[in-house]
Amino acid sequence: MTMINKKICLFLFLFSVIGIQSTIADNFNSDLREIRSEINRDNLQDAIKKIKKIKISNENEQERTDLLFGDIYLKINQIDKAEEFYQKTFFTSNEEIEAKTFIGLAEVRLAQGKLSDAIKYAEQSIQINSNKIRPKIILAIAKTRIGEGEESIKILNELYENRKDAEV
């Protein structure tokens, strides 16, 4: 086999491996979207069944799965357990996961009545990704609870003006 043929074979092999990995990643992302939908619809038993079937192949996937477990525990009002899962993803290098971690921690602190921490985490999430709705709503709720109703209304009005397609 000539050197050019070997290079072509190696290239084709690597291309097929990348294609397989891309398909696996797409399947993982699709599974997460399905699980997120189940959580949002409060079908937590279905979400748990589906999450147990997921094959995790790297740290990023584990962190994303941990966030879902945190959200499930938050939904069933097991705040300390939810916090455990959010804390697992706290030192991630992925900005999307970091923003979602701060959202989860903000909700945990809100549920615990630790409003200044809830505000801090919500603001950190917004700083990373200002397009997220959830941390703005958490921020508005926490501001209302500490007596900053005007600031809360301002946050919600800005959210409404910027996201008229969403239910605010």
N, C-alpha and C positions, 0 to 999 in steps of 0.2 A: 504494500500500500504506500502510495507516495505521501510526502509530508502534507501536501495540500488536501488530499483525501482524508488524512487523519484529522486535520484541523476542521474540515467540513463536518466530519462525523462527531467530533467533540462539540462543535458549535450546535449541531442539531440535537445532541444529547442534552446539553445545557439548556437549550431553548425549550425542550419538552419538559425538563424538570421544573423550570420556571413556570411553564404553563400549568403543570400539575399543582404547584404550590399556590398559584393564583386562584385556581379552581377551589382548592381547599380553603383558602382565605375567604373567597366569595361565599362558600357554604357556611363558614363560621359566622360571617357577618349577617347572612340571611337568618341563621338560627338565632342570633342575638336579637335581631329585629322582631322575630316571632315571639321570643320570650318577653321582650319589652312590651309588645302588644298585649300579651297575656297579663302581665303585671299591671299595665294601665287599665285593663278591663276588670281587674280584681279577680282574675282566674289564677289564683296563686298556686293551686294544686297542679294545674296544667303547666304552669311556668316551672315549677320545681321538677316535675317529671321530665320536661324538655331539657332543663339545665343539667340534669344528671346524665343525660345521654351525650352531652357535648364532649368531644375529644379536644383536649387542650394541648397545644404543641409548643407554646412559648410563653414567656413572662407577660407579654402584652395581652395575650388571650386570657391568661389567669387573672390579671388585673381587671379586665373588662367583665369577666365572670364574677369576680368578687364584688364589683359594683352592683351587679344585678342581685346578688345575694343580700347585699346591704339594703337595697330598695325593697326586697321582699320582706325582710325583717322589720323595716320601717313601717311597711303597710300593715303588718300584724301587731304593731305597737311593741315590738321587742327592741327597744331603743338601744340598750347596751350591746346586744348582739349585732345590730345594724352598725353601730359605731366600730365594732371589732373589724367588720369587713371593710368599712371605709378607711380605717387606719392602715389596713394591709396595703392599700394603694397610695398611701400618703406621699411616699418618696419616689414616685414614678418619674420617668423622663418624657412621658407622652403628655403633651399639653391638653388634649381632649380628655384624657383620663383624669388629669390633675383638676381640670375645671369641674368635672363630674364628682370627683372626690370632695371638693370644697362644697358643692351643692349638697351632697349627702350629709356632710358634717354640719352644714348650716341647718339642715332640717333636724338633725339629731339635737343640736343645741337649742333650737327653737322649741322642740318637744320637751326638753329638759328645763326650759325656762331660763336658759343662759343666753339672754338676748344680745349682750354685747359680743359674745363669741359668734352667735348666729349672724349678726351684722358683719362681723369681720370676715367670716368664711364666705358669705354671700358676695361681699365686695371683692374678695380675692377671685372668686369664680368669674365675676363680671369683668374683672381686669384681664383675665386670661381670654375669655370669649364673651364679648359684649352682646352677642346675638342670642344668647340663651334667655328664655323667658322665666324658667323656674327660679333662678337665684334672685331675679328682680322681684318676683312675687314674695319670696321668703323675706327679702329685705324690706319690702313694704309692710308685711305683717309684723316683723320685729320692730320696725319704726313706730307702727301704730301702738304696739304694746308698751313701748317706753314713753308714749305720749307725744310722739312727733307725727301727728296725724297729717299736718300740712305737707311734710316731707314725703309721707307715704302716698298721698294723693298725687303729688308731683311725679313720683316714680311711676305710678300706675298710668297717669295721663301720658307720660312720655312713652311708656310701653305701648299703650293703645295707639298713639299717633304713629309710632314706628312699625307696628305690627297689626294693622287693621284686619289682616287676614286671620289672625289668631283670636281666640276667645279670651279676652282679658277681663 
